[in-house]
Amino acid sequence: MTDSNILLSRVLPHFYRDSVALMAIASTTEKRDGIVRVGAVMATPSNLGILAESGMLPDGLAAAPDDLVFVVRGSDAETVTEALDAAQAALTAVDGGSSSEEQRPGTIREGIAAARQAEHPANLVAVSIAGTYAPMVAEQALRDGMHVLCFSDNVDIADELRLKQLAVEKRLLMMGPDCGTAIIDGVPLGFANVVAPGSVGIVAASGTGAQEVSRLLDTAGAGVSQLIGVGGRDLSVDIGGLMSNLALDFLVEDAATTVIMVVSKPPAAAVATELLARLTTIAAGGIPVVACFLGQEDSDSDGVMVRGTLEGGALAAAELAGHPFTVTDLEPITVPSGRILGLYTGGTLASESKIILKRAGVEAEVIDLGDDEYTAGKPHPMIDPESRAEKIAAAGSDETVGTILLDLVLGHGAHADPATPVAVAVASARDAAKTQGRELVVVGSVCGTASDPQGLARQRDILTGAGVILAETNASAARLVAAAHAAKGDAA
C-alpha cells in the first residue's frame, strides 16, 4: 500500500456505541483534510464482511464481535493516525454533566423500570445496536410488555420470526428489524416526516416508501393516524406477514383511522394472496383499504384498491379519506445523449423509479446509496449527504452520463440541510460536462412536508437554483425522464 492510500485501524475491546453515535463520529472524521473514507462498526462477522467487500478491512485485523473497530483511509500515515486519535478521543469521552445528572441505566431492564416510573411512563423501546445483539434486547423488552421498534439490521431471519411470534402472542408491536420509519400516536420514530394527524392508517414494509406516501397525504390534507413500520422482510415467505396482520388489528381498532393503507415492495406471492384476503375482509367491514405493492398492476376489486406506485397509493388513499389531490407532471423536457444514472438515498424511491423506467422500456442504472454496500461503517446518505454528493460531482466528468435522477428526503433523522451539498455537486457536475462540450440534465423530487425542520421551500429553492428540475413526486420525476428518453428513441 502506498503512502497516498494508507488504511489503518483502531480496535476498542469490549466497547459499544450505538449506530447513530458511530455514524456521527465517522462523518466528522471523514471531513478532516487528507481523509478519504472512514468506517466505524461493531466487529460482528457480518459487519467485518461488509468492510471487506468495500475494501475497508485491514489485513490481519483481529477483533471479537463485542469490540468496536474504527478504520480510516487517508493520504498518509500521520494524517490517518491523527484522525484515529481524534476519533478514539470522541468515542471514549465521558459524557459531561453536573453532579445532578441522572445515572443512566446499565441494562435494558433497568431502563424499562426507570421509564415506567417516569412522569409520563413509556411503553415502547427503540433498539439501535449491532444486529447480533439486537434480538436479545428486543426479546427482553417484549417479555417485559414493551412494544419494540428495531432499527438494527443484519438480524438473522430466524430471530425475526421468533421475536414476531412472541410479539403476536403478547399483542405487542415488533417493528423491524431494519425498521426505519414509524409514527405512533403522533410520535415520529426513526426517519419520519412531520405530518399532520389525520384519518389514514399505514402499515409499511418500507421506509422511504412510507415517507413518500405520508408526506403526500399530509400535502393533500388527509393526514396520518398511525404509521406502523414492520420491516422489509415481514411480507416474505419466512415471516408470512405476522406483524402486518397484527398492525392491521390495531388499525381496525383505532377510532382515528377511517382508511387503511399497506405499503410494500413486491411481497411474496403466497403472502400477498393471504394479505389481500385479509384486506378484503376489512373492507367488507366498512373500512376502505389501499394496497400499495410496488410493481403491481392497478386494480380495484372486493373493496380493495391495489396500486403499483407510491404516488398511486397516496392518490387512492387521499381520495378515500375525502381529500382528493392531483399530481401535475412537468412539461416535456429534452435530454442530451447519454445514459440515465439514478443516485438515490431512499431504497423504495429507487425501486419505484426503476419500475417506471422499465415499464417505459428505458434502460437506466439506478443505485440505492443507502444499501449496505455503500454504508459500511459510514453514515446513511440521508444523514450525511456528502458521499452521494461526491458521486453526483463525479458523474459530471463521465461522458457516458447524460441524465441524473435523484431524490432528497427531509424529516426527522435526516441531515439539517441536505440540499446544499447536493446543489454544490450538481453545479460542479454541470460545469464539468460543459467543459467537455456536453449537457447534463438533473431531475429529482423532494420527499418532505412544509413542517419538516429543514424547510421544504428552502430546500427546493436551493436545488432549483443549481439547475435541478424538480417534479412534484418521485414517480413524476421518473415519468419525466422516461418520456424524454423514449422520445429520443432510447426505449427498447
C-alpha positions as CSV (number, residue, x, y, z in Angstrom):
1,M,0.0,0.0,0.0
2,T,1.5,3.4,-1.0
3,D,1.7,6.5,1.2
4,S,-1.1,8.1,-0.9
5,N,-3.5,5.4,0.2
6,I,-3.0,4.4,3.9
7,L,-5.5,2.2,5.7
8,L,-5.2,1.9,9.5
9,S,-7.5,0.7,12.2
10,R,-8.1,1.0,15.9
11,V,-9.8,-1.7,18.0
12,L,-11.5,-0.8,21.2
13,P,-12.1,-4.1,23.1
14,H,-15.4,-4.8,24.7
15,F,-16.6,-1.3,23.8
16,Y,-20.0,-0.3,22.5
17,R,-21.5,2.8,20.9
18,D,-24.9,2.7,19.1
19,S,-25.0,3.2,15.3
20,V,-26.2,6.8,15.4
21,A,-23.2,7.8,17.5
22,L,-20.8,5.9,15.3
23,M,-22.2,7.4,12.2
24,A,-21.8,10.9,13.6
25,I,-18.2,10.4,14.6
26,A,-17.4,8.7,11.3
27,S,-18.9,11.6,9.4
28,T,-16.9,14.2,11.4
29,T,-13.7,12.2,11.0
30,E,-14.2,11.9,7.2
31,K,-14.3,15.7,6.8
32,R,-10.7,16.0,8.1
33,D,-8.2,17.1,5.4
34,G,-6.5,14.1,3.8
35,I,-9.1,11.6,4.9
36,V,-10.6,9.5,2.1
37,R,-13.0,7.2,3.9
38,V,-13.9,6.1,7.4
39,G,-15.6,3.0,8.8
40,A,-16.9,2.6,12.4
41,V,-18.7,-0.7,13.3
42,M,-19.1,-3.3,15.9
43,A,-16.8,-6.2,14.9
44,T,-19.6,-8.7,14.1
45,P,-18.9,-11.2,11.3
46,S,-21.4,-9.5,9.1
47,N,-20.0,-6.0,9.7
48,L,-16.5,-7.2,9.0
49,G,-17.7,-8.8,5.8
50,I,-19.2,-5.5,4.7
51,L,-15.9,-3.7,5.4
52,A,-14.1,-6.4,3.4
53,E,-16.4,-6.1,0.4
54,S,-15.9,-2.3,0.4
55,G,-12.1,-2.5,0.7
56,M,-12.0,-1.1,4.2
57,L,-10.8,-4.2,6.2
58,P,-7.1,-4.1,7.1
59,D,-5.1,-7.3,6.6
60,G,-4.8,-9.3,9.8
61,L,-7.4,-7.4,11.8
62,A,-8.1,-9.3,15.0
63,A,-11.4,-8.3,16.8
64,A,-14.2,-10.0,18.7
65,P,-17.9,-9.3,18.0
66,D,-18.2,-7.1,21.1
67,D,-15.2,-5.0,20.0
68,L,-15.6,-1.7,18.3
69,V,-13.5,-1.2,15.1
70,F,-12.6,2.2,13.6
71,V,-10.8,2.2,10.3
72,V,-9.6,5.2,8.4
73,R,-8.2,5.5,4.8
74,G,-6.2,8.6,4.1
75,S,-3.3,10.3,2.3
76,D,-0.5,9.4,4.7
77,A,0.2,7.6,7.9
78,E,0.5,10.7,10.1
79,T,-2.8,12.1,8.9
80,V,-4.6,8.8,9.4
81,T,-3.1,8.3,12.8
82,E,-4.2,11.8,13.9
83,A,-7.7,11.1,12.7
84,L,-7.8,7.8,14.6
85,D,-6.6,9.5,17.8
86,A,-9.3,12.2,17.4
87,A,-12.0,9.6,16.7
88,Q,-11.0,7.5,19.7
89,A,-11.0,10.5,21.9
90,A,-14.5,11.3,20.8
91,L,-15.6,7.7,21.2
92,T,-14.3,7.3,24.7
93,A,-15.1,10.8,26.0
94,V,-17.1,10.6,29.2
95,D,-20.4,12.5,28.8
96,G,-20.1,15.7,30.6
97,G,-22.7,17.0,33.1
98,S,-23.3,18.2,36.5
99,S,-23.5,16.1,39.6
100,S,-27.2,16.2,39.4
101,E,-27.3,14.4,36.1
102,E,-29.3,11.2,36.3
103,Q,-27.4,8.0,36.2
104,R,-28.0,6.1,33.0
105,P,-29.4,2.6,33.3
106,G,-26.9,-0.2,32.7
107,T,-29.3,-2.8,31.2
108,I,-32.5,-2.8,29.2
109,R,-34.5,-4.0,32.2
110,E,-33.2,-1.1,34.3
111,G,-34.1,1.3,31.5
112,I,-37.6,-0.1,31.3
113,A,-38.1,0.0,35.1
114,A,-37.0,3.7,35.1
115,A,-39.2,4.5,32.1
116,R,-42.2,3.1,33.9
117,Q,-41.6,5.2,36.9
118,A,-41.3,8.4,34.9
119,E,-44.0,11.1,35.0
120,H,-45.1,10.0,31.5
121,P,-44.4,6.2,31.5
122,A,-43.1,4.7,28.3
123,N,-44.4,1.6,26.6
124,L,-42.1,1.4,23.6
125,V,-38.4,0.5,23.3
126,A,-36.3,1.6,20.4
127,V,-33.4,-0.7,19.6
128,S,-30.4,0.5,17.5
129,I,-27.5,-1.8,18.2
130,A,-25.4,-4.3,16.3
131,G,-27.7,-6.9,14.7
132,T,-26.0,-9.7,16.5
133,Y,-27.2,-8.4,19.9
134,A,-30.5,-6.8,18.9
135,P,-32.6,-9.9,19.2
136,M,-31.6,-10.4,22.9
137,V,-32.5,-6.8,23.8
138,A,-35.7,-6.9,21.8
139,E,-36.8,-10.1,23.4
140,Q,-36.2,-8.7,26.9
141,A,-38.3,-5.7,26.0
142,L,-41.2,-7.8,24.6
143,R,-41.1,-10.1,27.7
144,D,-41.4,-7.0,29.9
145,G,-44.5,-6.0,28.0
146,M,-43.0,-3.2,25.8
147,H,-43.6,-2.5,22.1
148,V,-40.4,-2.5,20.1
149,L,-39.0,-0.6,17.2
150,C,-35.9,-2.3,16.0
151,F,-33.8,0.0,13.8
152,S,-30.9,-2.6,13.7
153,D,-30.3,-4.6,10.5
154,N,-28.3,-7.8,9.9
155,V,-30.6,-9.7,12.2
156,D,-31.0,-13.4,11.4
157,I,-34.4,-14.1,9.9
158,A,-34.9,-17.0,12.3
159,D,-34.6,-14.5,15.2
160,E,-37.0,-12.1,13.5
161,L,-39.6,-14.9,13.2
162,R,-39.2,-15.9,16.8
163,L,-39.5,-12.3,18.0
164,K,-42.6,-11.6,15.9
165,Q,-44.2,-14.8,17.1
166,L,-43.6,-13.7,20.7
167,A,-44.9,-10.2,19.9
168,V,-48.1,-11.6,18.3
169,E,-48.6,-13.8,21.4
170,K,-48.4,-10.8,23.7
171,R,-50.2,-8.4,21.3
172,L,-47.2,-6.2,21.1
173,L,-45.7,-4.4,18.1
174,M,-42.3,-5.7,16.9
175,M,-41.5,-3.1,14.3
176,G,-38.5,-4.4,12.4
177,P,-35.7,-5.5,12.4
178,D,-34.5,-2.9,9.8
179,C,-37.5,-0.7,10.5
180,G,-36.5,2.9,9.7
181,T,-39.8,4.8,9.9
182,A,-42.9,4.9,12.2
183,I,-45.3,7.4,13.6
184,I,-47.1,6.1,16.7
185,D,-49.8,8.3,18.3
186,G,-48.2,11.3,16.7
187,V,-44.6,10.5,17.8
188,P,-42.1,10.1,14.9
189,L,-39.6,7.3,15.3
190,G,-36.5,6.8,13.1
191,F,-36.7,8.7,9.8
192,A,-40.1,10.3,9.6
193,N,-41.5,13.5,8.1
194,V,-43.6,15.9,10.2
195,V,-47.1,15.1,9.1
196,A,-50.4,16.3,10.4
197,P,-52.7,13.9,12.3
198,G,-55.4,12.5,10.1
199,S,-57.5,9.6,9.2
200,V,-55.2,7.3,7.1
201,G,-53.5,4.4,9.0
202,I,-50.5,3.0,7.3
203,V,-48.8,-0.4,7.6
204,A,-45.4,-0.1,5.9
205,A,-42.8,-2.8,5.0
206,S,-40.7,0.0,3.6
207,G,-39.1,3.1,5.0
208,T,-38.9,5.9,2.4
209,G,-41.9,4.4,0.7
210,A,-43.8,5.2,3.9
211,Q,-42.3,8.6,4.0
212,E,-43.3,9.4,0.4
213,V,-46.9,8.3,1.0
214,S,-47.3,10.0,4.3
215,R,-45.9,13.3,3.1
216,L,-48.3,13.2,0.1
217,L,-51.2,12.5,2.4
218,D,-50.1,15.5,4.5
219,T,-50.0,17.7,1.5
220,A,-53.5,16.6,0.4
221,G,-54.8,17.4,3.9
222,A,-55.7,13.8,4.7
223,G,-53.0,13.3,7.3
224,V,-51.9,10.1,9.1
225,S,-53.5,8.5,12.1
226,Q,-50.7,5.9,12.7
227,L,-47.7,4.7,10.6
228,I,-46.6,1.3,11.7
229,G,-43.4,0.1,10.2
230,V,-42.9,-3.7,10.2
231,G,-39.5,-4.2,8.5
232,G,-38.8,-5.1,4.9
233,R,-39.0,-8.8,5.4
234,D,-42.3,-9.0,7.1
235,L,-44.1,-10.0,3.9
236,S,-41.6,-12.6,2.9
237,V,-42.4,-16.3,2.9
238,D,-40.3,-16.8,6.1
239,I,-42.2,-14.3,8.2
240,G,-45.6,-14.5,6.5
241,G,-46.9,-11.1,7.4
242,L,-47.0,-11.7,11.1
243,M,-46.6,-8.1,12.2
244,S,-48.5,-6.7,9.2
245,N,-51.6,-8.7,10.4
246,L,-51.2,-7.6,14.0
247,A,-50.7,-3.9,12.9
248,L,-53.9,-4.2,10.8
249,D,-55.7,-5.4,14.0
250,F,-54.6,-2.3,15.8
251,L,-55.6,0.0,12.9
252,V,-59.1,-1.6,12.8
253,E,-59.5,-0.9,16.5
254,D,-58.1,2.7,16.2
255,A,-61.0,5.2,16.3
256,A,-59.0,7.8,14.4
257,T,-58.3,5.5,11.4
258,T,-61.0,5.6,8.7
259,V,-58.8,4.5,5.8
260,I,-56.2,1.7,5.9
261,M,-53.2,1.5,3.6
262,V,-50.5,-1.1,3.2
263,V,-47.2,-0.1,1.6
264,S,-44.6,-2.6,0.4
265,K,-42.1,-3.6,-2.2
266,P,-43.5,-6.7,-4.0
267,P,-44.5,-9.2,-1.3
268,A,-44.1,-13.0,-1.7
269,A,-46.9,-14.3,-3.9
270,A,-48.5,-16.6,-1.3
271,V,-48.2,-13.9,1.4
272,A,-49.8,-11.3,-0.9
273,T,-52.7,-13.6,-1.6
274,E,-53.4,-14.1,2.2
275,L,-52.9,-10.4,2.9
276,L,-55.3,-9.3,0.2
277,A,-57.9,-11.8,1.5
278,R,-57.5,-10.1,5.0
279,L,-57.8,-6.7,3.4
280,T,-60.9,-7.7,1.6
281,T,-62.5,-8.8,5.0
282,I,-61.5,-5.4,6.5
283,A,-63.1,-3.6,3.5
284,A,-66.2,-5.6,3.9
285,G,-66.4,-4.5,7.5
286,G,-66.6,-0.9,6.4
287,I,-63.1,0.4,6.3
288,P,-61.8,1.3,2.8
289,V,-58.4,-0.2,2.0
290,V,-55.5,0.6,-0.4
291,A,-52.8,-2.0,-1.0
292,C,-49.7,-0.2,-2.5
293,F,-47.5,-3.0,-3.8
294,L,-44.7,-1.7,-5.9
295,G,-44.8,-3.0,-9.5
296,Q,-48.3,-4.5,-9.3
297,E,-50.9,-3.6,-11.9
298,D,-53.5,-1.2,-10.7
299,S,-56.8,-2.9,-9.9
300,D,-60.0,-2.4,-7.8
301,S,-61.8,-5.5,-6.5
302,D,-63.8,-6.5,-3.4
303,G,-63.4,-3.1,-1.9
304,V,-59.5,-3.1,-2.1
305,M,-57.7,-0.7,-4.3
306,V,-54.4,-2.1,-5.5
307,R,-51.8,0.4,-6.7
308,G,-48.3,-0.2,-8.1
309,T,-46.6,3.1,-7.3
310,L,-46.3,5.1,-4.1
311,E,-47.9,8.0,-5.8
312,G,-50.8,5.9,-7.0
313,G,-51.3,4.6,-3.5
314,A,-51.3,8.0,-1.9
315,L,-53.8,9.3,-4.5
316,A,-56.2,6.5,-3.8
317,A,-55.9,6.8,0.0
318,A,-56.4,10.5,-0.1
319,E,-59.5,10.2,-2.2
320,L,-61.0,7.6,0.1
321,A,-60.3,9.9,3.0
322,G,-62.2,12.7,1.3
323,H,-59.1,14.8,0.4
324,P,-58.5,14.1,-3.3
325,F,-55.5,15.6,-4.9
326,T,-53.8,15.6,-8.3
327,V,-50.2,15.4,-9.5
328,T,-49.4,17.7,-12.4
329,D,-46.5,16.4,-14.4
330,L,-44.0,18.9,-15.8
331,E,-43.9,19.9,-19.4
332,P,-41.8,17.5,-21.5
333,I,-38.0,18.2,-21.5
334,T,-35.3,17.4,-23.9
335,V,-32.4,15.3,-22.7
336,P,-28.9,15.0,-24.1
337,S,-27.3,11.8,-25.4
338,G,-26.0,9.6,-22.7
339,R,-27.3,7.1,-20.1
340,I,-29.5,7.7,-17.1
341,L,-27.9,7.4,-13.7
342,G,-30.1,7.3,-10.7
343,L,-28.4,8.2,-7.4
344,Y,-30.9,7.7,-4.6
345,T,-30.8,7.9,-0.8
346,G,-34.2,6.1,-0.4
347,G,-34.3,2.4,-1.4
348,T,-38.1,2.3,-2.0
349,L,-37.9,5.5,-4.0
350,A,-35.2,4.0,-6.1
351,S,-37.3,0.9,-6.7
352,E,-40.3,3.0,-7.7
353,S,-38.2,4.8,-10.3
354,K,-36.7,1.5,-11.6
355,I,-40.3,0.2,-12.2
356,I,-41.5,3.3,-14.0
357,L,-38.4,3.4,-16.3
358,K,-38.6,-0.3,-17.0
359,R,-42.3,-0.1,-17.9
360,A,-41.4,2.7,-20.4
361,G,-38.7,0.4,-21.9
362,V,-36.0,2.8,-20.9
363,E,-32.7,1.5,-19.6
364,A,-31.1,3.1,-16.6
365,E,-28.6,2.4,-13.8
366,V,-30.5,3.3,-10.6
367,I,-28.4,2.9,-7.4
368,D,-29.7,2.8,-3.8
369,L,-26.8,4.5,-1.9
370,G,-28.4,3.6,1.4
371,D,-27.7,-0.1,0.7
372,D,-25.2,-1.9,3.0
373,E,-22.7,-2.0,0.1
374,Y,-22.3,1.8,0.3
375,T,-22.8,2.4,4.1
376,A,-20.2,0.0,5.6
377,G,-19.2,1.9,8.8
378,K,-20.4,5.2,7.3
379,P,-23.5,7.3,7.9
380,H,-26.5,6.7,5.7
381,P,-26.7,9.3,2.9
382,M,-29.9,10.7,4.4
383,I,-27.8,11.6,7.5
384,D,-24.6,12.6,5.7
385,P,-25.2,13.7,2.0
386,E,-21.5,14.1,1.2
387,S,-21.0,10.6,-0.1
388,R,-23.9,11.0,-2.6
389,A,-22.7,14.5,-3.5
390,E,-19.3,13.0,-4.4
391,K,-20.9,10.6,-6.9
392,I,-23.0,13.4,-8.4
393,A,-19.9,15.5,-8.9
394,A,-18.0,12.6,-10.4
395,A,-20.8,11.9,-12.9
396,G,-20.2,15.3,-14.5
397,S,-16.9,14.0,-15.8
398,D,-18.4,10.7,-17.1
399,E,-19.0,11.2,-20.8
400,T,-21.4,8.3,-20.8
401,V,-23.9,10.1,-18.4
402,G,-26.5,12.4,-19.9
403,T,-29.2,12.4,-17.2
404,I,-29.0,12.2,-13.4
405,L,-32.2,11.2,-11.5
406,L,-32.2,11.7,-7.7
407,D,-34.3,12.2,-4.6
408,L,-33.9,14.4,-1.5
409,V,-35.5,13.1,1.8
410,L,-36.3,15.5,4.6
411,G,-37.7,15.0,8.1
412,H,-36.6,13.8,11.5
413,G,-33.3,11.9,11.4
414,A,-32.2,13.4,8.1
415,H,-29.4,15.9,7.6
416,A,-30.2,19.5,8.6
417,D,-29.5,20.9,5.1
418,P,-29.2,18.0,2.6
419,A,-29.9,20.2,-0.4
420,T,-26.8,22.4,-0.2
421,P,-24.1,19.7,-0.7
422,V,-26.3,18.2,-3.5
423,A,-26.7,21.6,-5.2
424,V,-22.9,22.3,-5.0
425,A,-22.2,18.9,-6.5
426,V,-24.8,19.4,-9.3
427,A,-23.3,22.7,-10.2
428,S,-19.8,21.2,-10.3
429,A,-21.1,18.3,-12.4
430,R,-22.8,20.5,-14.9
431,D,-19.7,22.7,-15.2
432,A,-17.5,19.7,-15.8
433,A,-19.9,18.5,-18.5
434,K,-19.9,21.9,-20.1
435,T,-16.1,22.0,-20.3
436,Q,-16.4,18.7,-22.3
437,G,-18.9,20.4,-24.7
438,R,-21.9,18.4,-23.5
439,E,-25.0,19.0,-21.4
440,L,-26.0,17.2,-18.2
441,V,-29.7,17.2,-17.1
442,V,-30.5,16.6,-13.4
443,V,-34.1,15.7,-12.4
444,G,-35.5,14.9,-9.0
445,S,-38.1,15.4,-6.3
446,V,-38.1,16.3,-2.6
447,C,-39.8,14.0,-0.1
448,G,-40.8,16.5,2.6
449,T,-43.5,18.5,4.2
450,A,-43.9,22.2,5.0
451,S,-43.4,21.4,8.7
452,D,-40.1,19.5,8.3
453,P,-37.2,21.1,10.2
454,Q,-35.1,21.5,7.0
455,G,-37.7,23.8,5.4
456,L,-39.3,22.3,2.3
457,A,-39.5,25.5,0.3
458,R,-35.9,26.5,1.1
459,Q,-34.6,23.0,0.2
460,R,-36.5,23.1,-3.1
461,D,-35.1,26.6,-3.9
462,I,-31.5,25.5,-3.3
463,L,-31.9,22.6,-5.7
464,T,-33.7,24.6,-8.5
465,G,-31.1,27.3,-8.1
466,A,-28.4,24.8,-9.0
467,G,-30.4,23.8,-12.1
468,V,-32.2,20.7,-10.8
469,I,-35.6,20.1,-12.4
470,L,-38.0,19.2,-9.6
471,A,-41.2,17.2,-10.1
472,E,-44.0,17.0,-7.5
473,T,-43.4,13.3,-6.8
474,N,-40.7,10.7,-7.2
475,A,-42.9,8.9,-9.7
476,S,-43.5,12.1,-11.7
477,A,-39.7,12.7,-11.9
478,A,-39.2,9.2,-13.2
479,R,-42.0,9.6,-15.8
480,L,-40.5,12.8,-17.0
481,V,-37.1,11.2,-17.6
482,A,-38.6,8.1,-19.1
483,A,-40.7,10.1,-21.6
484,A,-37.8,12.3,-22.6
485,H,-35.6,9.3,-23.3
486,A,-38.4,7.4,-25.1
487,A,-38.9,10.4,-27.3
488,K,-35.2,10.3,-28.2
489,G,-35.6,6.7,-29.3
490,D,-33.8,5.3,-26.2
491,A,-36.7,2.9,-25.4
492,A,-36.0,-0.7,-26.2
